[in-house]
């Protein structure tokens, strides 16, 4: 897949949501699931699945959510506070 895609990861107190959109805003991939306190592992699994579905692509990504800051910092992803994102 060519072109820059937009992706968001919302890591809350109990769930993770991942969405990847094309430049026109069409959803190409989305997942929702409980993380059972395994936030990094759950995000990793979802991103691997997205990569398998979408193939090689450039992604502009941001993380939000109550548990997102720690994951963003440890992974080197940008964090966006969810109230600001609204």
Phi and psi in degrees as a GROMACS rama.xvg file:
@    title "Ramachandran Plot"
@    xaxis  label "Phi"
@    yaxis  label "Psi"
@TYPE xy
-109.576  158.78  UNK-2
95.0013  159.532  UNK-3
-87.9069  126.379  UNK-4
-99.8166  159.507  UNK-5
-108.922  134.084  UNK-6
-133.795  144.554  UNK-7
-131.57  141.501  UNK-8
-125.544  120.692  UNK-9
-109.416  114.283  UNK-10
-111.563  105.116  UNK-11
-96.3955  -168.422  UNK-12
-69.6944  -23.4383  UNK-13
-131.714  -17.8822  UNK-14
-132.904  163.47  UNK-15
-124.387  135.86  UNK-16
-123.841  133.667  UNK-17
-127.635  135.15  UNK-18
-138.803  140.211  UNK-19
-127.308  129.201  UNK-20
-121.948  152.756  UNK-21
-80.4607  174.627  UNK-22
-59.0161  -20.447  UNK-23
-90.8094  -0.187557  UNK-24
90.3302  6.07152  UNK-25
-76.3176  134.926  UNK-26
-75.3718  122.648  UNK-27
-101.162  -26.2848  UNK-28
-154.434  137.51  UNK-29
-152.149  143.901  UNK-30
-144.142  148.725  UNK-31
-138.852  132.968  UNK-32
-166.677  158.384  UNK-33
-74.5067  143.07  UNK-34
-102.548  -11.1876  UNK-35
48.3105  41.465  UNK-36
68.5307  10.5355  UNK-37
-108.21  62.5447  UNK-38
-62.4375  -50.6183  UNK-39
-62.4204  -44.5037  UNK-40
-62.7572  -40.7455  UNK-41
-66.0093  -44.4685  UNK-42
-61.8384  -45.6686  UNK-43
-57.178  -46.9009  UNK-44
-60.0283  -43.8333  UNK-45
-66.5721  -39.3638  UNK-46
-70.1146  -35.5821  UNK-47
-62.4276  -43.5935  UNK-48
-62.3244  -41.4337  UNK-49
-62.3376  -42.9042  UNK-50
-62.0111  -39.7417  UNK-51
-64.8537  -38.3105  UNK-52
-75.6937  -40.4004  UNK-53
-96.1193  -20.2885  UNK-54
77.3292  -165.789  UNK-55
-68.7568  130.104  UNK-56
-161.498  159.366  UNK-57
-92.8777  132.877  UNK-58
-129.071  129.894  UNK-59
-93.579  112.182  UNK-60
-121.875  145.996  UNK-61
-141.329  152.323  UNK-62
-116.897  142.084  UNK-63
-141.114  178.348  UNK-64
108.989  162.812  UNK-65
-63.3569  -28.4785  UNK-66
-106.853  5.52616  UNK-67
-74.6779  -30.3943  UNK-68
-61.1062  -46.6785  UNK-69
-63.2414  -41.4615  UNK-70
-66.2832  -42.7992  UNK-71
-60.7959  -46.095  UNK-72
-63.98  -43.4877  UNK-73
-72.6184  -23.0531  UNK-74
-100.063  -10.8288  UNK-75
80.0385  16.9478  UNK-76
-89.1303  150.188  UNK-77
-69.9987  142.811  UNK-78
-110.59  136.739  UNK-79
-125.335  118.667  UNK-80
-60.5041  133.114  UNK-81
-64.3452  -31.1531  UNK-82
-67.8049  -40.1363  UNK-83
-64.4107  -40.019  UNK-84
-62.9571  -30.5222  UNK-85
